[in-house]
Amino acid sequence: MTSKESSDALAIREAVQGFYRDTGRNVSSLEAVTGYLGLLRNLPANITPEEACRHFLPTRCGSSECPCKSRLASFVTRANESPWQSHGKRSQLSPVYVADTARMLDEFSNSLTALDVCDVTKQHLDLFIASH
């Protein structure tokens, strides 16, 4: 191990210890490095993990603020309003498509009355689609 690699390893160790002091969460150096590299793999090259979190966290739902039914209803309302005729041009979405999508989303939200949007998983979607 070179002296640079040794000083990097010590800096990682100090950062992990500082993280534990600040948060009470114990993470090994290996977990910290592999977790960070896993994040970088999933992000575009020009976005840092901190930047991604800053943009993600404000959009994350709190459990009491995002019931499925109201979120999906607002989505359908926006779909009905925004794509329609602008400047005398034809609408971008077919009214039949929007109505059918609204019907399916309403049926989906009625099947998940106890869940908030942030709690819906792929399994919920798979079960709903399999039942139709």
N, C-alpha and C positions, 0 to 999 in steps of 0.2 A: 504494500500500500504506500503510495507516495505521500509526501507531507501535505500536499493540497487535498488529497482524498481523506487523510486523517483529520484535517481541520474542517472539511465539509461534514464528515461523520460526527464530529464533536458539535458543530453548529446545529445539525439535525437533532442530536440528542438534547441540546439545550432548548431548542424550539419545542420539542415534544414535552419536555419537563415544564416549560412555561405554559403550554397549552393545558397541561394537567392542573397546574396551579390556578390558572384563570377559569377553567370550566369544570374541574373535578372529573373530567372524562379521561380515562387512561387509554392511550393509544401507543402501540409499539412503533419504533422507527420504521420497521418494514411496512406496517399498515399505513403509516403516514405517506411514505414514498410511493407505494403501490396504489394507494387511493388517489393521490395527486396525479400520478401518471394515467390512471383510469379516467379521471376527469378530463385531462388534456386530450386523451384519445377521442372523447365524445364531443369536444368543442371545436368550433372552427379555429384555424390557426391564429387569427387575430383577436380572439376573445380569451381573457384570463378567467380562471375559476371565480375570483372575487367579483369580476364584472358580471359574470353569468348569474351569480347569487344576488347581486344588487338588482338586476333586472327581473329575476325570478321571484324573489321573496315578496315584493309588493303585489304580484299577481296571484299569489297563493291564497286560496280560500281559507277563512277561519270556519270552524265547523258550524257555528250558528248563523253565519252570514250567507251561506251558499246552498240553500235547498235546491235539489235537482229541478223540481217543477218550476220554480220562479226563474232560475237561470236559463232553462231550456225555453221557457215562454218568452223571455227577453231576447233570446237568440232568434226565435221565429219572428218576433216583432221587427227586429232589425232586418231580417231577411226580406220581410214583406215591404219595408219602407225603402231601403237603400238601393236595390238594384232596378227599381222601376224607372220608367221613362225619364230621360234627362235630355234636355235640349232638343226635344222632338224626335229622339231616336227610339228605336224599339227597346223593350226591356231586356236585360241580360238573362234573367231567369224566367222560365215558364211559370205562369200562375198555378198550373196543375202540379208541377214539380214542387213548388213551395208548399202548396196545400198538402201534398202527399208526405213531404218531409215533416211538416207540422204535425200531421196525424201520427206518424211513426214516433216522433219525439215525445208527443203527448202520451202515447201508449207506453213508451219506455219510462217516462218520468212517473206515470201512475204505478208502474211495477216497482219503483224504488222510492216510495214515499218516505221511508225512514232514513234514507241516506242523503248526505250532502254531496255536492259535486266532487269535492276533493277526496271522498271516500269510495267513489266508483272505480272499479278495477276492470281489467280485461275479462276476468271471469264473469262479471255481471253482464257485460256486453255479449259474451259468448253464450251464456244461458238464455238471454233475451232473444238473440238471433236464432238459436237452436229451437226455441219454442214457437217460432213463426215460420 
